[in-house]
Amino acid sequence: MLNKEIPTSSAPQKGPSSINDASSYHPSPSAWEDQQLYFLLPDRFSNNSEDGSLDPSGKPVQGSIRAFKPDDAANAIKPPANAQDWVDSGVAWQGGDLQGIKSKLGYLKRLGVTAVWVGPIFKQVPSEKSSYHGYAIQDFLEIDPHFGTREDLRDLVKSAHEQGIYVILDIILNHSGNVFAYTGEQPGRDKPWTGQQYDVEGFRDSKGQPTLPYQPLDPNNLPKEARDCAIWPAELQGQDTFTREGAISNWDYWPEFLRGDFLSLKDIELGRDDPDVFAPTPALKTLCEVYKYWIAYADLDGYRIDTVKHMGDGPTRHLCTTLHEYACSIGKENFFLVGEVTGGRAFDTVEATGLDAALGIGNVQQNLWNLPKGNVDPTAYFDLFRNATFLKKGSHAWMRNKVVTMIDDHDQVWRGESKERFCFGQNGSELCLAALALNLTTLGIPCIYYGTEQQFDGQGNSDRYIRETMFGGSFGAFRSKDRHFFDEANTVFQEVAKITQLRNEYAALRRGRQYLREISGNGKDFGLPRKLGETMKSIVAWSRVFADQEVLCAINTDTENWTKAFVTIDDGLHAEGDKLKCSYRSPTDGDRTVADEVEVEGINGKAVELSVPPSGFVIYA
């Protein structure tokens, strides 16, 4: 059945082997903090037509889309091109697919990626013309044809595993697409949340009109194009599947943020928030079966769970328990569940629900983004990982595998309506490597958002502007079209590859404790670097310590000048006269070079003198 037919029900299905034959499934990694993640939106990544890009063996391939050159910048908005066409195409399907992702596994591997997080790929509401993002699901048991087939998904995962890359799939439980209409609903205007249920006019048909009764479809009298109608699997067609209370207006008001629709996306009734008095609803049980099915069918390694804040702790705990137990039963002992938890409860939610980690959005991402630009004191970022009272942990190393950290992402919740990739403005392109280095070598599971390694600089008043295409299409990066960006000669790409290799070599960079280090310009007066004036131009240094090994890292937030400072190191691990050797330095061009080694001096306990190039990054060990 799995190879020939699309399931209509969430009834248990066999995957590539019997549940008792765990040997045929790909095992989980022993530790997710050892992994390097990469997040991509399938529609915006690759369509397997990029001329001159390199295959997994490193050989150039032929294709119809030429590589981007500097002169191609803004070719989509300069006359005679119509700039509005480029803007409008940003909310339309571009053509990236699963086969395209497979074709770029070599690119990802050479970057140092060991786990790829793929945005949602399930079948979208067919009448919605701007659901390229994948978050408006109409059929949870089928792949959207824009992306390919179920077989393409299985083939991608198998090929990724052969390259040593795990696959994490983005999933949604909180809501479906806009699969029904409220009675009296006006086009383009969402019914506001009131706490009371609205009447439903009907399920939407294949053309998006609410012409079908709000009840399970009759299997003996199905409408035309039935799989494009209502919602699937069939168990979700019951009247009690949805809360039906209208769209959220106040995103922080309980219970509105739990029970309201996510704009036009319809909220699914999952059960009570309190995990101690929780019973799963039929809809939640169905979705658990759905996502068990996909684990088995495609041999997946983890899920990123969307909008966890809006699900509540009770449903999230039930989901985590169900999926962890099922994955364990087929040999995936460390199946990864990472939740998108907006607001201030990320770590509490991890503890309460059994999530393996939370996305480092909000303050973590905001300060990681601002620190290399000198916009905040370094403590604003590093103190988020300290033994803060609210964490109640014995060591801040607890954070090493509880948070996924990234500079850019696809919606930048913390920025509100103004969206802006790191490389836009304020020396972002010059500081891109320093920012990625900070991300790759500080606590947490690091993740690169597609295009950051190519210095994408999208900016605008909606999410579309930070979702440029890697393969060209009509909405390419740098306001371009018809040019691809798989440039492995890009300096940032090459240097990130070196840093990820060092992260793999040094356990301290993956699992060690973390300390922001005091610095001094004269070797006498030490203190933590601070922002003075509009921006901070300084060395920012930190240590990762694991067992008896210290790895010292430092960036320079000054984009124009070399910066020199004495940097404190662990007093007990070093003796005066010891040498720390340089493991990494960038940039390396110009007349001045970073010292091959530095000598430990007996000041402020112990310290070494570092000299870091403009926008530079160094590692000593």
Salt bridges, closest charged atoms under 4 A:
GLU33 OE2 - ARG400 NE 2.95
ASP34 OD1 - ARG510 NE 2.81
ASP34 OD2 - ARG511 NH2 2.47
ASP43 OD2 - ARG44 NE 2.87
GLU50 OE1 - LYS104 NZ 2.54
ASP72 OD2 - ARG483 NE 3.30
ASP139 OD2 - ARG227 NH2 2.70
GLU142 OE1 - ARG150 NE 3.82
ASP144 OD1 - HIS146 ND1 2.64
ASP155 OD2 - LYS102 NZ 2.67
GLU162 OE2 - LYS158 NZ 2.76
ASP170 OD1 - ARG304 NH1 2.97
GLU185 OE2 - ARG204 NH2 3.40
ASP228 OD1 - LYS123 NZ 2.68
ASP240 OD1 - ARG244 NH2 3.80
GLU245 OE2 - ARG259 NE 2.84
ASP252 OD1 - LYS309 NZ 2.71
GLU269 OE1 - ARG259 NH2 2.86
ASP276 OD1 - ARG317 NH1 3.98
GLU289 OE2 - LYS292 NZ 2.90
ASP299 OD2 - HIS161 ND1 3.83
ASP299 OD1 - LYS332 NZ 2.70
ASP301 OD2 - HIS161 NE2 2.69
ASP301 OD1 - LYS332 NZ 3.65
ASP306 OD1 - ARG304 NH1 2.89
ASP313 OD2 - ARG345 NH2 2.97
GLU340 OE1 - ARG304 NH2 3.58
GLU351 OE1 - LYS393 NZ 2.87
ASP356 OD2 - HIS324 NE2 2.94
ASP383 OD1 - ARG386 NH1 3.44
ASP411 OD2 - HIS410 NE2 3.74
GLU420 OE1 - ARG415 NH2 3.36
ASP457 OD1 - ARG479 NH1 2.88
ASP463 OD1 - LYS419 NZ 3.54
ASP463 OD2 - ARG467 NH2 3.38
GLU468 OE1 - ARG421 NE 2.86
GLU488 OE1 - ARG110 NE 2.70
GLU495 OE2 - LYS498 NZ 2.99
GLU550 OE2 - ARG517 NH2 2.97
GLU550 OE1 - HIS574 NE2 2.65
ASP571 OD1 - LYS606 NZ 2.60
ASP596 OD1 - ARG585 NH2 2.81
GLU599 OE1 - LYS579 NZ 3.06
